[in-house]
Amino acid sequence: MPQREESGAVVIKVFPGEQRSLVEWWLVLDLASIVVRVFAEAVRAGMPLEARAVGKLAVRVSMPNGVTVYKISRLLYPLGDTDRRAIALSTIGGGENIVVAELDEDERIASIYPDRIPWVLAAAELVSRYEADAWARRIRFFRGDRLEPIERLDTIHSVYGVENRLELAVVNEEHRVVVTWYNCLTSSILSPVEWQARMGLIDSETARVEREKIGVYVGVLKKKCGFSLG
């Protein structure tokens, strides 16, 4: 049975017999492209990283503090009376697999789990467990439409809050990306637009314009915090 970590990430052991029978399936489906899509959704929510396919069965991930390569596994993931196929990631050095997507019986994408990407990164020590928990929360709020609408800045930008406005985000509604995160407790600022441009979520000109607006965004965000130490 699948095991669940404290983070909520599902961890499944690989069954060698299952993998040995999948040669034909490997040749047909490009798993790495699916995995890169899951990483892209985490970047859409503001996580600073770049993911690139390495063949069909691995993905290379770059972050501000390091680079690593993950191997991709396809697992049998039983759900009730229906067998779905799960796509999981683990570090090249070994370890448990964290499921980031599921396929239906026709091998079409059934579900993706970008909020598990932070825990994939934590397994390679690219982020701490504390950072992984914070990013998983941000991604879940963004993707689940649970951000609190606060103010419309212009025709395409809006300010949203997370958890009593302890964190604030500026969202580019046209491209559906978080262009700035602001933590009201620590006054830390994150602008992921360079990474979003690398992942093809926005173009280079949009990234340039967003960089130039960071000062304006932060000025607004500081006034919108529900709580601040600064």
CYANA upper distance limits for C-alpha pairs under 8 A (distance plus 0.5 A):
  1 MET  CA     12 ILE  CA      8.16
  2 PRO  CA     10 VAL  CA      6.92
  2 PRO  CA     11 VAL  CA      6.52
  2 PRO  CA     12 ILE  CA      5.69
  2 PRO  CA     13 LYS  CA      8.40
  3 GLN  CA     10 VAL  CA      6.37
  3 GLN  CA     11 VAL  CA      5.73
  3 GLN  CA     12 ILE  CA      6.87
  4 ARG  CA      8 GLY  CA      6.27
  4 ARG  CA      9 ALA  CA      6.32
  4 ARG  CA     10 VAL  CA      5.24
  4 ARG  CA     11 VAL  CA      6.51
  5 GLU  CA      9 ALA  CA      6.13
  5 GLU  CA     10 VAL  CA      7.11
  5 GLU  CA     11 VAL  CA      7.69
  7 SER  CA    119 TRP  CA      8.18
  7 SER  CA    133 ASP  CA      7.31
  9 ALA  CA     98 ILE  CA      7.21
  9 ALA  CA     99 VAL  CA      8.05
  9 ALA  CA    116 ARG  CA      6.32
  9 ALA  CA    119 TRP  CA      7.73
 10 VAL  CA     98 ILE  CA      6.43
 10 VAL  CA     99 VAL  CA      6.57
 11 VAL  CA     96 GLU  CA      6.97
 11 VAL  CA     97 ASN  CA      6.10
 11 VAL  CA     98 ILE  CA      5.34
 11 VAL  CA     99 VAL  CA      7.04
 12 ILE  CA     96 GLU  CA      7.25
 12 ILE  CA     97 ASN  CA      6.16
 12 ILE  CA     98 ILE  CA      7.20
 12 ILE  CA     99 VAL  CA      7.88
 13 LYS  CA     96 GLU  CA      6.72
 13 LYS  CA     97 ASN  CA      6.94
 14 VAL  CA     19 GLN  CA      8.29
 14 VAL  CA     73 SER  CA      8.27
 14 VAL  CA     75 LEU  CA      7.02
 14 VAL  CA     97 ASN  CA      7.85
 15 PHE  CA     19 GLN  CA      7.06
 15 PHE  CA     75 LEU  CA      8.02
 16 PRO  CA     20 ARG  CA      6.69
 17 GLY  CA     21 SER  CA      7.15
 18 GLU  CA     22 LEU  CA      7.41
 18 GLU  CA     75 LEU  CA      7.88
 18 GLU  CA     76 LEU  CA      7.85
 19 GLN  CA     23 VAL  CA      8.32
 19 GLN  CA     74 ARG  CA      7.81
 19 GLN  CA     75 LEU  CA      7.97
 22 LEU  CA     26 TRP  CA      6.65
 23 VAL  CA     27 LEU  CA      7.13
 24 GLU  CA     28 VAL  CA      7.20
 25 TRP  CA     29 LEU  CA      6.87
 26 TRP  CA     30 ASP  CA      7.89
 26 TRP  CA     31 LEU  CA      8.49
 30 ASP  CA     34 ILE  CA      7.59
 30 ASP  CA     56 LYS  CA      5.56
 30 ASP  CA     57 LEU  CA      8.10
 31 LEU  CA     35 VAL  CA      6.83
 31 LEU  CA     56 LYS  CA      6.13
 31 LEU  CA     57 LEU  CA      6.66
 31 LEU  CA     72 ILE  CA      7.72
 31 LEU  CA     87 ILE  CA      8.04
 32 ALA  CA     36 VAL  CA      6.59
 32 ALA  CA     53 ALA  CA      5.81
 32 ALA  CA     54 VAL  CA      7.79
 32 ALA  CA     55 GLY  CA      7.64
 32 ALA  CA     56 LYS  CA      5.39
 32 ALA  CA     57 LEU  CA      6.15
 32 ALA  CA     58 ALA  CA      6.49
 32 ALA  CA     59 VAL  CA      6.67
 32 ALA  CA     72 ILE  CA      7.74
 33 SER  CA     37 ARG  CA      6.85
 33 SER  CA     53 ALA  CA      7.00
 33 SER  CA     56 LYS  CA      7.88
 34 ILE  CA     38 VAL  CA      7.11
 34 ILE  CA    101 ALA  CA      8.48
 35 VAL  CA     39 PHE  CA      6.93
 35 VAL  CA     59 VAL  CA      8.13
 35 VAL  CA     87 ILE  CA      8.40
 35 VAL  CA    100 VAL  CA      7.85
 35 VAL  CA    101 ALA  CA      8.07
 36 VAL  CA     40 ALA  CA      6.60
 36 VAL  CA     51 ALA  CA      6.35
 36 VAL  CA     52 ARG  CA      6.97
 36 VAL  CA     53 ALA  CA      7.23
 36 VAL  CA     59 VAL  CA      7.84
 37 ARG  CA     41 GLU  CA      6.98
 38 VAL  CA     42 ALA  CA      7.27
 38 VAL  CA    100 VAL  CA      7.57
 38 VAL  CA    101 ALA  CA      8.08
 38 VAL  CA    112 ILE  CA      6.79
 38 VAL  CA    113 TYR  CA      7.27
 38 VAL  CA    114 PRO  CA      5.84
 38 VAL  CA    117 ILE  CA      8.34
 39 PHE  CA     43 VAL  CA      6.91
 39 PHE  CA     50 GLU  CA      8.39
 39 PHE  CA     51 ALA  CA      7.00
 39 PHE  CA    114 PRO  CA      6.86
 39 PHE  CA    117 ILE  CA      7.18
 40 ALA  CA     44 ARG  CA      6.60
 40 ALA  CA     50 GLU  CA      8.47
 40 ALA  CA     51 ALA  CA      8.05
 40 ALA  CA    199 MET  CA      6.97
 40 ALA  CA    201 LEU  CA      8.29
 41 GLU  CA     45 ALA  CA      7.03
 41 GLU  CA    114 PRO  CA      6.46
 42 ALA  CA     46 GLY  CA      7.22
 42 ALA  CA     47 MET  CA      6.22
 42 ALA  CA    114 PRO  CA      5.74
 42 ALA  CA    115 ASP  CA      7.43
 42 ALA  CA    117 ILE  CA      7.49
 42 ALA  CA    139 ILE  CA      6.94
 43 VAL  CA     47 MET  CA      5.01
 43 VAL  CA     48 PRO  CA      6.65
 43 VAL  CA     49 LEU  CA      7.05
 43 VAL  CA     50 GLU  CA      8.45
 43 VAL  CA    192 PRO  CA      8.14
 43 VAL  CA    195 TRP  CA      7.69
 43 VAL  CA    196 GLN  CA      6.68
 43 VAL  CA    199 MET  CA      8.37
 44 ARG  CA    176 ARG  CA      7.70
 44 ARG  CA    177 VAL  CA      5.26
 44 ARG  CA    178 VAL  CA      6.77
 44 ARG  CA    196 GLN  CA      7.22
 44 ARG  CA    201 LEU  CA      7.61
 45 ALA  CA    138 ARG  CA      7.69
 45 ALA  CA    139 ILE  CA      6.05
 45 ALA  CA    142 PHE  CA      6.72
 45 ALA  CA    143 ARG  CA      8.12
 45 ALA  CA    177 VAL  CA      6.51
 45 ALA  CA    178 VAL  CA      5.82
 46 GLY  CA    177 VAL  CA      7.52
 46 GLY  CA    178 VAL  CA      5.65
 46 GLY  CA    179 VAL  CA      7.08
 46 GLY  CA    180 THR  CA      7.78
 46 GLY  CA    181 TRP  CA      7.85
 46 GLY  CA    191 SER  CA      7.99
 46 GLY  CA    192 PRO  CA      5.99
 46 GLY  CA    193 VAL  CA      8.45
 46 GLY  CA    196 GLN  CA      8.45
 47 MET  CA    135 TRP  CA      7.71
 47 MET  CA    192 PRO  CA      7.07
 48 PRO  CA     63 MET  CA      6.83
 48 PRO  CA     64 PRO  CA      7.86
 48 PRO  CA    192 PRO  CA      5.78
 48 PRO  CA    195 TRP  CA      6.20
 48 PRO  CA    196 GLN  CA      8.35
 49 LEU  CA     61 VAL  CA      7.33
 49 LEU  CA     62 SER  CA      6.08
 49 LEU  CA     63 MET  CA      5.13
 49 LEU  CA     64 PRO  CA      7.89
 49 LEU  CA    195 TRP  CA      6.32
 50 GLU  CA     61 VAL  CA      6.13
 50 GLU  CA     62 SER  CA      5.63
 50 GLU  CA     63 MET  CA      7.14
 50 GLU  CA    195 TRP  CA      6.63
 50 GLU  CA    198 ARG  CA      7.16
 50 GLU  CA    199 MET  CA      6.74
 51 ALA  CA     59 VAL  CA      7.04
 51 ALA  CA     60 ARG  CA      6.13
 51 ALA  CA     61 VAL  CA      5.00
 51 ALA  CA     62 SER  CA      6.99
 51 ALA  CA    199 MET  CA      7.90
 52 ARG  CA     59 VAL  CA      6.06
 52 ARG  CA     60 ARG  CA      5.72
 52 ARG  CA     61 VAL  CA      7.05
 53 ALA  CA     57 LEU  CA      8.46
 53 ALA  CA     58 ALA  CA      6.66
 53 ALA  CA     59 VAL  CA      4.95
 53 ALA  CA     60 ARG  CA      6.77
 54 VAL  CA     58 ALA  CA      5.52
 54 VAL  CA     59 VAL  CA      5.60
 54 VAL  CA     60 ARG  CA      6.94
 55 GLY  CA     59 VAL  CA      8.37
 57 LEU  CA     71 LYS  CA      6.56
 57 LEU  CA     72 ILE  CA      5.57
 57 LEU  CA     73 SER  CA      7.92
 58 ALA  CA     69 VAL  CA      7.33
 58 ALA  CA     70 TYR  CA      6.08
 58 ALA  CA     71 LYS  CA      4.93
 58 ALA  CA     72 ILE  CA      5.90
 59 VAL  CA     69 VAL  CA      6.16
 59 VAL  CA     70 TYR  CA      5.91
 59 VAL  CA     71 LYS  CA      7.13
 59 VAL  CA     72 ILE  CA      8.10
 60 ARG  CA     67 VAL  CA      7.76
 60 ARG  CA     68 THR  CA      6.41
 60 ARG  CA     69 VAL  CA      4.85
 60 ARG  CA     70 TYR  CA      6.95
 61 VAL  CA     67 VAL  CA      6.13
 61 VAL  CA     68 THR  CA      6.01
 61 VAL  CA     69 VAL  CA      6.62
 61 VAL  CA     70 TYR  CA      8.30
 62 SER  CA     66 GLY  CA      6.57
 62 SER  CA     67 VAL  CA      4.91
 62 SER  CA     68 THR  CA      7.25
 63 MET  CA     67 VAL  CA      6.66
 63 MET  CA    126 LEU  CA      7.96
 65 ASN  CA    126 LEU  CA      7.24
 66 GLY  CA    126 LEU  CA      6.86
 67 VAL  CA    126 LEU  CA      8.31
 68 THR  CA     91 THR  CA      8.48
 68 THR  CA    124 ALA  CA      7.84
 69 VAL  CA     91 THR  CA      7.20
 69 VAL  CA     92 ILE  CA      7.01
 70 TYR  CA     89 LEU  CA      6.61
 70 TYR  CA     90 SER  CA      6.02
 70 TYR  CA     91 THR  CA      5.20
 70 TYR  CA     92 ILE  CA      6.07
 71 LYS  CA     89 LEU  CA      6.31
 71 LYS  CA     90 SER  CA      6.14
 71 LYS  CA     91 THR  CA      6.65
 71 LYS  CA     92 ILE  CA      6.25
 72 ILE  CA     87 ILE  CA      7.42
 72 ILE  CA     88 ALA  CA      6.28
 72 ILE  CA     89 LEU  CA      5.41
 72 ILE  CA     90 SER  CA      7.32
 73 SER  CA     87 ILE  CA      6.30
 73 SER  CA     88 ALA  CA      5.68
 73 SER  CA     89 LEU  CA      6.84
 73 SER  CA     97 ASN  CA      8.22
 74 ARG  CA     85 ARG  CA      7.10
 74 ARG  CA     86 ALA  CA      6.16
 74 ARG  CA     87 ILE  CA      5.22
 74 ARG  CA     88 ALA  CA      6.81
 75 LEU  CA     85 ARG  CA      6.18
 75 LEU  CA     86 ALA  CA      5.49
 75 LEU  CA     87 ILE  CA      6.80
 75 LEU  CA     88 ALA  CA      7.75
 76 LEU  CA     83 ASP  CA      7.48
 76 LEU  CA     84 ARG  CA      7.07
 76 LEU  CA     85 ARG  CA      5.57
 76 LEU  CA     86 ALA  CA      6.71
 77 TYR  CA     83 ASP  CA      6.66
 77 TYR  CA     84 ARG  CA      5.82
 77 TYR  CA     85 ARG  CA      5.94
 77 TYR  CA     86 ALA  CA      6.13
 78 PRO  CA     82 THR  CA      6.90
 78 PRO  CA     83 ASP  CA      5.19
 78 PRO  CA     84 ARG  CA      6.54
 79 LEU  CA     83 ASP  CA      6.48
 79 LEU  CA     84 ARG  CA      7.31
 82 THR  CA    105 GLU  CA      8.43
 83 ASP  CA    104 ASP  CA      8.18
 83 ASP  CA    105 GLU  CA      7.33
 84 ARG  CA    102 GLU  CA      7.00
 84 ARG  CA    103 LEU  CA      6.21
 84 ARG  CA    104 ASP  CA      5.61
 84 ARG  CA    105 GLU  CA      6.49
 85 ARG  CA    102 GLU  CA      6.14
 85 ARG  CA    103 LEU  CA      5.54
 85 ARG  CA    104 ASP  CA      7.07
 85 ARG  CA    105 GLU  CA      8.00
 85 ARG  CA    107 GLU  CA      8.05
 86 ALA  CA     99 VAL  CA      6.79
 86 ALA  CA    100 VAL  CA      8.17
 86 ALA  CA    101 ALA  CA      6.39
 86 ALA  CA    102 GLU  CA      4.84
 86 ALA  CA    103 LEU  CA      6.68
 87 ILE  CA     99 VAL  CA      6.13
 87 ILE  CA    100 VAL  CA      6.54
 87 ILE  CA    101 ALA  CA      5.67
 87 ILE  CA    102 GLU  CA      6.43
 87 ILE  CA    103 LEU  CA      8.26
 88 ALA  CA     97 ASN  CA      5.90
 88 ALA  CA     98 ILE  CA      5.57
 88 ALA  CA     99 VAL  CA      4.51
 88 ALA  CA    100 VAL  CA      6.12
 88 ALA  CA    101 ALA  CA      7.59
 89 LEU  CA     97 ASN  CA      5.74
 89 LEU  CA     98 ILE  CA      5.87
 89 LEU  CA     99 VAL  CA      6.99
 89 LEU  CA    100 VAL  CA      7.70
 89 LEU  CA    120 VAL  CA      7.58
 90 SER  CA     94 GLY  CA      7.00
 90 SER  CA     95 GLY  CA      6.71
 90 SER  CA     96 GLU  CA      6.65
 90 SER  CA     97 ASN  CA      5.39
 90 SER  CA     98 ILE  CA      7.11
 90 SER  CA    120 VAL  CA      7.76
 90 SER  CA    123 ALA  CA      8.45
 91 THR  CA     95 GLY  CA      7.12
 91 THR  CA    123 ALA  CA      7.91
 91 THR  CA    124 ALA  CA      7.05
 98 ILE  CA    116 ARG  CA      8.10
 98 ILE  CA    120 VAL  CA      7.17
 99 VAL  CA    113 TYR  CA      8.28
 99 VAL  CA    116 ARG  CA      8.23
100 VAL  CA    112 ILE  CA      6.36
100 VAL  CA    113 TYR  CA      5.41
100 VAL  CA    114 PRO  CA      7.23
100 VAL  CA    116 ARG  CA      6.84
100 VAL  CA    117 ILE  CA      7.65
101 ALA  CA    109 ILE  CA      7.88
101 ALA  CA    110 ALA  CA      8.10
101 ALA  CA    111 SER  CA      6.02
101 ALA  CA    112 ILE  CA      4.66
101 ALA  CA    113 TYR  CA      6.33
102 GLU  CA    109 ILE  CA      6.58
102 GLU  CA    110 ALA  CA      5.96
102 GLU  CA    111 SER  CA      5.65
102 GLU  CA    112 ILE  CA      6.90
103 LEU  CA    107 GLU  CA      5.61
103 LEU  CA    108 ARG  CA      5.68
103 LEU  CA    109 ILE  CA      4.97
103 LEU  CA    110 ALA  CA      5.39
103 LEU  CA    111 SER  CA      7.46
104 ASP  CA    108 ARG  CA      5.99
104 ASP  CA    109 ILE  CA      6.89
104 ASP  CA    110 ALA  CA      5.96
113 TYR  CA    117 ILE  CA      7.97
114 PRO  CA    139 ILE  CA      7.61
115 ASP  CA    135 TRP  CA      7.99
115 ASP  CA    136 ALA  CA      5.12
115 ASP  CA    137 ARG  CA      7.88
115 ASP  CA    139 ILE  CA      5.99
115 ASP  CA    140 ARG  CA      6.48
116 ARG  CA    120 VAL  CA      7.01
116 ARG  CA    136 ALA  CA      7.08
117 ILE  CA    121 LEU  CA      6.84
117 ILE  CA    136 ALA  CA      8.16
118 PRO  CA    122 ALA  CA      6.67
118 PRO  CA    127 VAL  CA      7.93
118 PRO  CA    131 GLU  CA      8.26
118 PRO  CA    132 ALA  CA      5.08
118 PRO  CA    133 ASP  CA      7.85
118 PRO  CA    135 TRP  CA      6.74
118 PRO  CA    136 ALA  CA      6.55
119 TRP  CA    123 ALA  CA      6.70
119 TRP  CA    129 ARG  CA      7.95
119 TRP  CA    132 ALA  CA      6.10
119 TRP  CA    133 ASP  CA      8.27
119 TRP  CA    136 ALA  CA      8.42
120 VAL  CA    124 ALA  CA      7.53
121 LEU  CA    125 GLU  CA      6.78
121 LEU  CA    126 LEU  CA      5.77
121 LEU  CA    127 VAL  CA      6.46
121 LEU  CA    132 ALA  CA      8.12
122 ALA  CA    126 LEU  CA      6.14
122 ALA  CA    127 VAL  CA      5.39
122 ALA  CA    128 SER  CA      6.17
122 ALA  CA    129 ARG  CA      6.49
122 ALA  CA    132 ALA  CA      6.81
127 VAL  CA    131 GLU  CA      6.41
127 VAL  CA    132 ALA  CA      6.79
128 SER  CA    132 ALA  CA      6.61
129 ARG  CA    133 ASP  CA      6.63
130 TYR  CA    134 ALA  CA      6.83
131 GLU  CA    135 TRP  CA      6.60
132 ALA  CA    136 ALA  CA      6.48
133 ASP  CA    137 ARG  CA      6.76
134 ALA  CA    138 ARG  CA      6.87
135 TRP  CA    139 ILE  CA      6.58
136 ALA  CA    140 ARG  CA      6.64
137 ARG  CA    141 PHE  CA      6.69
138 ARG  CA    142 PHE  CA      6.61
138 ARG  CA    162 VAL  CA      8.16
139 ILE  CA    143 ARG  CA      6.48
140 ARG  CA    144 GLY  CA      6.20
140 ARG  CA    146 ARG  CA      8.43
141 PHE  CA    145 ASP  CA      6.60
141 PHE  CA    146 ARG  CA      5.25
141 PHE  CA    147 LEU  CA      6.14
141 PHE  CA    162 VAL  CA      7.85
142 PHE  CA    146 ARG  CA      6.85
142 PHE  CA    147 LEU  CA      6.60
146 ARG  CA    162 VAL  CA      8.47
147 LEU  CA    160 TYR  CA      6.17
147 LEU  CA    161 GLY  CA      6.11
147 LEU  CA    162 VAL  CA      6.16
148 GLU  CA    160 TYR  CA      5.63
148 GLU  CA    161 GLY  CA      5.28
148 GLU  CA    162 VAL  CA      6.87
149 PRO  CA    158 SER  CA      8.08
149 PRO  CA    159 VAL  CA      6.93
149 PRO  CA    160 TYR  CA      5.16
149 PRO  CA    161 GLY  CA      7.11
150 ILE  CA    158 SER  CA      8.03
150 ILE  CA    159 VAL  CA      5.95
150 ILE  CA    160 TYR  CA      5.76
150 ILE  CA    161 GLY  CA      7.25
150 ILE  CA    224 LYS  CA      8.49
151 GLU  CA    158 SER  CA      6.26
151 GLU  CA    159 VAL  CA      5.67
151 GLU  CA    160 TYR  CA      7.73
152 ARG  CA    157 HIS  CA      6.75
152 ARG  CA    158 SER  CA      4.84
152 ARG  CA    159 VAL  CA      6.79
153 LEU  CA    157 HIS  CA      5.84
153 LEU  CA    158 SER  CA      5.80
153 LEU  CA    159 VAL  CA      7.55
154 ASP  CA    158 SER  CA      7.69
156 ILE  CA    172 ASN  CA      6.23
156 ILE  CA    173 GLU  CA      5.69
156 ILE  CA    174 GLU  CA      6.25
157 HIS  CA    170 VAL  CA      7.11
157 HIS  CA    171 VAL  CA      6.09
157 HIS  CA    172 ASN  CA      5.28
157 HIS  CA    173 GLU  CA      6.37
158 SER  CA    170 VAL  CA      6.14
158 SER  CA    171 VAL  CA      5.93
158 SER  CA    172 ASN  CA      7.40
158 SER  CA    173 GLU  CA      7.74
159 VAL  CA    168 LEU  CA      7.42
159 VAL  CA    169 ALA  CA      6.18
159 VAL  CA    170 VAL  CA      5.14
159 VAL  CA    171 VAL  CA      6.94
159 VAL  CA    221 LEU  CA      8.23
160 TYR  CA    168 LEU  CA      6.16
160 TYR  CA    169 ALA  CA      5.69
160 TYR  CA    170 VAL  CA      6.90
160 TYR  CA    171 VAL  CA      7.97
161 GLY  CA    165 ARG  CA      5.14
161 GLY  CA    166 LEU  CA      7.79
161 GLY  CA    167 GLU  CA      6.37
161 GLY  CA    168 LEU  CA      4.97
161 GLY  CA    169 ALA  CA      6.79
162 VAL  CA    166 LEU  CA      6.75
162 VAL  CA    167 GLU  CA      5.76
162 VAL  CA    168 LEU  CA      6.67
163 GLU  CA    167 GLU  CA      7.61
164 ASN  CA    226 GLY  CA      6.61
165 ARG  CA    184 CYS  CA      8.10
165 ARG  CA    224 LYS  CA      8.15
165 ARG  CA    225 CYS  CA      6.00
165 ARG  CA    226 GLY  CA      5.30
165 ARG  CA    227 PHE  CA      7.65
166 LEU  CA    183 ASN  CA      6.86
166 LEU  CA    184 CYS  CA      5.77
166 LEU  CA    185 LEU  CA      7.11
166 LEU  CA    225 CYS  CA      6.96
166 LEU  CA    226 GLY  CA      6.59
166 LEU  CA    227 PHE  CA      6.68
166 LEU  CA    228 SER  CA      8.30
167 GLU  CA    181 TRP  CA      7.70
167 GLU  CA    182 TYR  CA      6.24
167 GLU  CA    183 ASN  CA      5.09
167 GLU  CA    184 CYS  CA      6.17
167 GLU  CA    185 LEU  CA      8.46
167 GLU  CA    225 CYS  CA      7.94
168 LEU  CA    181 TRP  CA      6.36
168 LEU  CA    182 TYR  CA      5.66
168 LEU  CA    183 ASN  CA      7.01
168 LEU  CA    184 CYS  CA      7.99
168 LEU  CA    221 LEU  CA      7.26
168 LEU  CA    225 CYS  CA      7.79
169 ALA  CA    178 VAL  CA      6.96
169 ALA  CA    179 VAL  CA      8.03
169 ALA  CA    180 THR  CA      6.10
169 ALA  CA    181 TRP  CA      5.11
169 ALA  CA    182 TYR  CA      6.79
170 VAL  CA    178 VAL  CA      6.30
170 VAL  CA    179 VAL  CA      6.27
170 VAL  CA    180 THR  CA      5.66
170 VAL  CA    181 TRP  CA      7.18
170 VAL  CA    217 TYR  CA      7.79
171 VAL  CA    176 ARG  CA      7.28
171 VAL  CA    177 VAL  CA      6.17
171 VAL  CA    178 VAL  CA      4.84
171 VAL  CA    179 VAL  CA      6.27
171 VAL  CA    180 THR  CA      7.80
172 ASN  CA    176 ARG  CA      6.08
172 ASN  CA    177 VAL  CA      5.91
172 ASN  CA    178 VAL  CA      6.71
172 ASN  CA    179 VAL  CA      6.95
173 GLU  CA    177 VAL  CA      7.39
175 HIS  CA    201 LEU  CA      7.75
175 HIS  CA    202 ILE  CA      7.27
177 VAL  CA    201 LEU  CA      8.25
178 VAL  CA    192 PRO  CA      8.29
179 VAL  CA    191 SER  CA      6.20
179 VAL  CA    192 PRO  CA      6.57
179 VAL  CA    193 VAL  CA      6.33
179 VAL  CA    210 GLU  CA      7.54
180 THR  CA    189 ILE  CA      7.60
180 THR  CA    190 LEU  CA      6.12
180 THR  CA    191 SER  CA      5.11
180 THR  CA    192 PRO  CA      7.36
180 THR  CA    214 ILE  CA      7.84
180 THR  CA    217 TYR  CA      8.16
181 TRP  CA    189 ILE  CA      6.34
181 TRP  CA    190 LEU  CA      5.59
181 TRP  CA    191 SER  CA      7.08
182 TYR  CA    187 SER  CA      7.02
182 TYR  CA    188 SER  CA      6.33
182 TYR  CA    189 ILE  CA      5.30
182 TYR  CA    190 LEU  CA      7.07
182 TYR  CA    218 VAL  CA      7.84
182 TYR  CA    221 LEU  CA      7.54
183 ASN  CA    187 SER  CA      5.69
183 ASN  CA    188 SER  CA      5.82
183 ASN  CA    189 ILE  CA      7.25
184 CYS  CA    188 SER  CA      8.08
184 CYS  CA    222 LYS  CA      7.74
184 CYS  CA    225 CYS  CA      6.29
184 CYS  CA    226 GLY  CA      8.16
184 CYS  CA    227 PHE  CA      6.69
184 CYS  CA    228 SER  CA      5.38
184 CYS  CA    229 LEU  CA      7.77
185 LEU  CA    227 PHE  CA      7.43
185 LEU  CA    228 SER  CA      5.53
185 LEU  CA    229 LEU  CA      6.03
185 LEU  CA    230 GLY  CA      8.12
186 THR  CA    228 SER  CA      8.15
186 THR  CA    229 LEU  CA      7.46
186 THR  CA    230 GLY  CA      8.19
187 SER  CA    228 SER  CA      8.22
187 SER  CA    229 LEU  CA      8.46
187 SER  CA    230 GLY  CA      7.48
189 ILE  CA    218 VAL  CA      8.28
191 SER  CA    211 ARG  CA      8.06
191 SER  CA    214 ILE  CA      8.08
192 PRO  CA    196 GLN  CA      6.80
193 VAL  CA    197 ALA  CA      6.62
193 VAL  CA    202 ILE  CA      8.30
193 VAL  CA    207 ALA  CA      5.82
193 VAL  CA    210 GLU  CA      7.60
193 VAL  CA    211 ARG  CA      7.82
194 GLU  CA    198 ARG  CA      6.87
194 GLU  CA    207 ALA  CA      6.77
195 TRP  CA    199 MET  CA      6.75
196 GLN  CA    200 GLY  CA      6.76
196 GLN  CA    201 LEU  CA      5.69
196 GLN  CA    202 ILE  CA      6.47
196 GLN  CA    207 ALA  CA      8.47
197 ALA  CA    201 LEU  CA      6.24
197 ALA  CA    202 ILE  CA      5.39
197 ALA  CA    203 ASP  CA      5.97
197 ALA  CA    204 SER  CA      6.41
197 ALA  CA    207 ALA  CA      6.97
202 ILE  CA    206 THR  CA      6.74
202 ILE  CA    207 ALA  CA      7.23
203 ASP  CA    207 ALA  CA      6.86
204 SER  CA    208 ARG  CA      6.70
205 GLU  CA    209 VAL  CA      6.79
206 THR  CA    210 GLU  CA      6.62
207 ALA  CA    211 ARG  CA      6.68
208 ARG  CA    212 GLU  CA      6.94
209 VAL  CA    213 LYS  CA      7.01
210 GLU  CA    214 ILE  CA      7.03
213 LYS  CA    217 TYR  CA      6.73
214 ILE  CA    218 VAL  CA      6.61
215 GLY  CA    219 GLY  CA      6.74
216 VAL  CA    220 VAL  CA      6.99
217 TYR  CA    221 LEU  CA      6.60
218 VAL  CA    222 LYS  CA      6.57
219 GLY  CA    223 LYS  CA      7.50
220 VAL  CA    224 LYS  CA      7.15
221 LEU  CA    225 CYS  CA      7.01
